[in-house]
Amino acid sequence: MGLFQSNEILGIAGETLAFVLSAARETHPNEYMGFLRAEQASSLGLDRDGRVITDVLVIPGTESNTSSAKVKSIMQPNTVGSVGSIHSHPSGTLRPSNTDLQTFSKGEIHIILGAPYGWNDWQAFDTDGEKIPLDVLNVELQDEEFFDITQEDIDRELAAERADGPSDNEGEDSNGGWLRSLFR
C-alpha cells in the first residue's frame, strides 16, 4: 500500500455491528449513542483500499433518555480514525430527526439502530441525512492487548515485586515487569 490510502468507508465489521445492536438492546428504552472509528482495510487482512468501521467509542458522561442522547461537544473525539456517529431510536424509526441532522455535520457516516435491534434494524446515512449502503464485513478484529491480563500475569508480577522489590526497567523484564510498564 502506498503513502496515500483511500478514505472510502468500505463497511462495518460484523463483530462491531453485533456489539452495538446488543448495546442498544441493553440500553432500551433509553437511546444508545457512540462514535465510530475506522481502520485501514489492509490492516484487517483485506486486499482493498479503504477503511472499515471497527470500533465504537462511548463517551463518559453521555446523557440518555427515551427520546435523546447527548454528549458534551468538548468530549467528542477528534482523531484521524473518527468517522461519524451511531445511536439508537427506541421507537424503531430508521429516519434521522431534525436534531440528528444537525449532529450529522460532524463525521462522514452516521448509523441509526431501531428497536427491536435485530440484524436488519439499522440504516447508514451521509452528512446530509441521505440513506447510503454500508456492507457488513466479515473481518477478524484484533483484541486489545492492553487489557488482556490474566490472574496468572498479576500473580507473577506481584511475586516478582515481593522477591526483588520494584524494578526501574521499562518494558518486559525477566521478572514480568511488563505489567508495571503498562501503567507508567
C-alpha beads as a LAMMPS data file, in Angstrom:
LAMMPS data file: protein, C-alpha beads

184 atoms
183 bonds

1 atom types
1 bond types

-500.0 500.0 xlo xhi
-500.0 500.0 ylo yhi
-500.0 500.0 zlo zhi

Masses

1 110.0

Atoms # bond

1 1 1 0.000 0.000 0.000
2 1 1 1.388 3.410 -0.908
3 1 1 1.656 6.625 1.020
4 1 1 -1.819 7.785 0.024
5 1 1 -4.537 5.420 1.191
6 1 1 -8.207 5.575 0.327
7 1 1 -10.547 7.182 2.833
8 1 1 -13.602 5.410 1.412
9 1 1 -15.661 3.591 4.045
10 1 1 -15.994 0.013 2.774
11 1 1 -18.278 -1.227 5.523
12 1 1 -18.674 -2.098 9.177
13 1 1 -17.154 -5.152 10.834
14 1 1 -19.842 -7.714 11.630
15 1 1 -18.499 -8.050 15.167
16 1 1 -18.832 -4.281 15.658
17 1 1 -22.406 -4.250 14.370
18 1 1 -23.311 -7.156 16.661
19 1 1 -21.813 -5.249 19.613
20 1 1 -23.799 -2.048 19.008
21 1 1 -27.070 -3.896 18.401
22 1 1 -26.575 -5.706 21.711
23 1 1 -25.660 -2.449 23.499
24 1 1 -28.780 -0.748 22.114
25 1 1 -30.946 -3.645 23.347
26 1 1 -29.377 -3.375 26.810
27 1 1 -29.882 0.404 26.914
28 1 1 -33.510 0.244 25.718
29 1 1 -35.860 2.062 26.347
30 1 1 -33.204 4.791 26.514
31 1 1 -31.184 5.795 23.475
32 1 1 -27.714 4.394 22.936
33 1 1 -25.019 6.648 21.479
34 1 1 -21.402 6.297 20.435
35 1 1 -18.826 7.462 17.930
36 1 1 -17.451 5.372 15.095
37 1 1 -13.794 4.705 14.374
38 1 1 -12.364 3.035 11.306
39 1 1 -9.126 1.278 10.392
40 1 1 -7.456 0.767 7.064
41 1 1 -8.820 -2.362 5.387
42 1 1 -5.293 -3.609 4.735
43 1 1 -4.624 -3.805 8.495
44 1 1 -7.576 -6.204 8.731
45 1 1 -6.306 -8.519 6.023
46 1 1 -8.479 -7.167 3.204
47 1 1 -6.874 -6.699 -0.189
48 1 1 -8.754 -3.445 -0.858
49 1 1 -8.117 0.242 -0.364
50 1 1 -10.407 1.955 2.097
51 1 1 -11.455 1.847 5.718
52 1 1 -13.639 -0.435 7.805
53 1 1 -15.621 0.692 10.858
54 1 1 -14.192 -1.399 13.678
55 1 1 -14.779 0.454 16.931
56 1 1 -17.433 2.352 18.811
57 1 1 -16.334 4.850 21.405
58 1 1 -18.863 5.518 24.157
59 1 1 -18.142 8.818 25.878
60 1 1 -18.308 9.007 29.682
61 1 1 -20.998 11.420 30.815
62 1 1 -23.332 10.699 27.891
63 1 1 -26.847 11.591 28.993
64 1 1 -29.559 9.353 27.615
65 1 1 -33.328 9.062 27.933
66 1 1 -36.179 7.619 25.891
67 1 1 -36.083 10.360 23.266
68 1 1 -32.471 11.549 23.045
69 1 1 -28.832 11.006 23.884
70 1 1 -26.484 13.937 24.425
71 1 1 -22.725 14.220 24.584
72 1 1 -20.889 17.377 25.554
73 1 1 -19.288 18.665 22.351
74 1 1 -15.926 19.044 24.085
75 1 1 -15.935 15.274 24.713
76 1 1 -16.405 14.287 21.071
77 1 1 -13.366 12.536 19.593
78 1 1 -11.281 14.402 17.062
79 1 1 -8.921 11.736 15.793
80 1 1 -7.861 10.538 12.376
81 1 1 -9.831 7.308 12.836
82 1 1 -13.062 9.054 13.825
83 1 1 -15.644 8.748 11.043
84 1 1 -19.067 9.516 12.478
85 1 1 -21.713 8.564 15.000
86 1 1 -24.124 5.819 15.919
87 1 1 -27.254 5.978 18.025
88 1 1 -30.494 4.165 18.599
89 1 1 -34.112 5.121 18.146
90 1 1 -36.125 3.187 20.750
91 1 1 -39.243 3.938 18.681
92 1 1 -37.819 1.760 15.892
93 1 1 -37.818 4.621 13.357
94 1 1 -34.896 4.400 10.953
95 1 1 -35.054 8.020 9.816
96 1 1 -32.941 10.863 11.192
97 1 1 -34.732 13.530 13.210
98 1 1 -34.023 17.241 12.718
99 1 1 -31.763 17.086 15.776
100 1 1 -29.927 14.114 14.241
101 1 1 -29.364 16.061 11.022
102 1 1 -27.754 18.894 12.994
103 1 1 -25.230 16.483 14.507
104 1 1 -24.537 14.676 11.210
105 1 1 -22.234 17.505 10.095
106 1 1 -19.502 16.009 12.317
107 1 1 -18.258 12.934 10.524
108 1 1 -18.986 11.284 7.217
109 1 1 -21.210 8.370 8.184
110 1 1 -23.965 8.016 10.762
111 1 1 -25.846 4.900 11.761
112 1 1 -29.283 4.703 13.350
113 1 1 -30.290 1.491 15.127
114 1 1 -34.014 0.850 15.574
115 1 1 -35.848 -1.279 18.117
116 1 1 -36.038 -4.276 18.350
117 1 1 -32.346 -4.068 17.307
118 1 1 -32.202 -7.130 15.099
119 1 1 -29.625 -7.738 12.396
120 1 1 -31.655 -5.734 9.834
121 1 1 -32.852 -2.965 12.159
122 1 1 -30.330 -0.283 11.208
123 1 1 -29.531 2.189 8.449
124 1 1 -26.479 4.256 7.493
125 1 1 -26.690 7.900 6.429
126 1 1 -24.358 10.508 4.972
127 1 1 -23.859 14.008 6.400
128 1 1 -26.984 15.246 4.586
129 1 1 -29.173 12.532 6.113
130 1 1 -29.443 10.581 2.859
131 1 1 -29.532 6.779 3.115
132 1 1 -26.328 5.120 1.984
133 1 1 -25.430 1.463 1.608
134 1 1 -22.978 0.035 4.135
135 1 1 -21.720 -3.513 3.815
136 1 1 -21.278 -5.747 6.843
137 1 1 -17.824 -7.261 6.501
138 1 1 -16.544 -10.487 7.962
139 1 1 -13.144 -9.371 9.220
140 1 1 -11.174 -10.556 12.209
141 1 1 -10.684 -7.734 14.672
142 1 1 -7.558 -7.540 16.781
143 1 1 -8.080 -7.961 20.511
144 1 1 -6.926 -5.093 22.667
145 1 1 -3.793 -6.468 24.317
146 1 1 -3.596 -3.660 26.872
147 1 1 -6.429 -5.176 28.911
148 1 1 -5.588 -8.788 28.079
149 1 1 -4.178 -9.543 31.519
150 1 1 -4.757 -12.841 33.288
151 1 1 -4.716 -13.594 37.005
152 1 1 -1.525 -15.594 36.390
153 1 1 0.107 -12.447 34.956
154 1 1 -0.883 -10.446 38.035
155 1 1 0.303 -13.166 40.433
156 1 1 3.653 -13.414 38.608
157 1 1 4.072 -9.629 38.771
158 1 1 3.269 -9.490 42.486
159 1 1 5.631 -12.393 43.235
160 1 1 8.425 -10.659 41.325
161 1 1 7.899 -7.441 43.278
162 1 1 7.951 -9.262 46.615
163 1 1 11.115 -11.160 45.660
164 1 1 13.113 -8.359 44.062
165 1 1 11.392 -5.118 45.004
166 1 1 10.144 -2.676 42.369
167 1 1 12.016 -2.681 39.066
168 1 1 13.033 0.535 37.322
169 1 1 13.261 -1.218 33.961
170 1 1 10.816 -0.219 31.221
171 1 1 9.014 -2.924 29.283
172 1 1 9.056 -6.629 29.920
173 1 1 11.881 -7.952 32.015
174 1 1 12.743 -11.438 33.268
175 1 1 10.619 -10.848 36.383
176 1 1 7.424 -9.951 34.491
177 1 1 7.790 -6.177 34.848
178 1 1 5.711 -5.621 31.712
179 1 1 2.552 -5.175 33.798
180 1 1 4.078 -2.260 35.687
181 1 1 5.237 -0.721 32.428
182 1 1 1.652 -0.648 31.099
183 1 1 0.680 1.851 33.775
184 1 1 3.690 4.178 33.606

Bonds

1 1 1 2
2 1 2 3
3 1 3 4
4 1 4 5
5 1 5 6
6 1 6 7
7 1 7 8
8 1 8 9
9 1 9 10
10 1 10 11
11 1 11 12
12 1 12 13
13 1 13 14
14 1 14 15
15 1 15 16
16 1 16 17
17 1 17 18
18 1 18 19
19 1 19 20
20 1 20 21
21 1 21 22
22 1 22 23
23 1 23 24
24 1 24 25
25 1 25 26
26 1 26 27
27 1 27 28
28 1 28 29
29 1 29 30
30 1 30 31
31 1 31 32
32 1 32 33
33 1 33 34
34 1 34 35
35 1 35 36
36 1 36 37
37 1 37 38
38 1 38 39
39 1 39 40
40 1 40 41
41 1 41 42
42 1 42 43
43 1 43 44
44 1 44 45
45 1 45 46
46 1 46 47
47 1 47 48
48 1 48 49
49 1 49 50
50 1 50 51
51 1 51 52
52 1 52 53
53 1 53 54
54 1 54 55
55 1 55 56
56 1 56 57
57 1 57 58
58 1 58 59
59 1 59 60
60 1 60 61
61 1 61 62
62 1 62 63
63 1 63 64
64 1 64 65
65 1 65 66
66 1 66 67
67 1 67 68
68 1 68 69
69 1 69 70
70 1 70 71
71 1 71 72
72 1 72 73
73 1 73 74
74 1 74 75
75 1 75 76
76 1 76 77
77 1 77 78
78 1 78 79
79 1 79 80
80 1 80 81
81 1 81 82
82 1 82 83
83 1 83 84
84 1 84 85
85 1 85 86
86 1 86 87
87 1 87 88
88 1 88 89
89 1 89 90
90 1 90 91
91 1 91 92
92 1 92 93
93 1 93 94
94 1 94 95
95 1 95 96
96 1 96 97
97 1 97 98
98 1 98 99
99 1 99 100
100 1 100 101
101 1 101 102
102 1 102 103
103 1 103 104
104 1 104 105
105 1 105 106
106 1 106 107
107 1 107 108
108 1 108 109
109 1 109 110
110 1 110 111
111 1 111 112
112 1 112 113
113 1 113 114
114 1 114 115
115 1 115 116
116 1 116 117
117 1 117 118
118 1 118 119
119 1 119 120
120 1 120 121
121 1 121 122
122 1 122 123
123 1 123 124
124 1 124 125
125 1 125 126
126 1 126 127
127 1 127 128
128 1 128 129
129 1 129 130
130 1 130 131
131 1 131 132
132 1 132 133
133 1 133 134
134 1 134 135
135 1 135 136
136 1 136 137
137 1 137 138
138 1 138 139
139 1 139 140
140 1 140 141
141 1 141 142
142 1 142 143
143 1 143 144
144 1 144 145
145 1 145 146
146 1 146 147
147 1 147 148
148 1 148 149
149 1 149 150
150 1 150 151
151 1 151 152
152 1 152 153
153 1 153 154
154 1 154 155
155 1 155 156
156 1 156 157
157 1 157 158
158 1 158 159
159 1 159 160
160 1 160 161
161 1 161 162
162 1 162 163
163 1 163 164
164 1 164 165
165 1 165 166
166 1 166 167
167 1 167 168
168 1 168 169
169 1 169 170
170 1 170 171
171 1 171 172
172 1 172 173
173 1 173 174
174 1 174 175
175 1 175 176
176 1 176 177
177 1 177 178
178 1 178 179
179 1 179 180
180 1 180 181
181 1 181 182
182 1 182 183
183 1 183 184
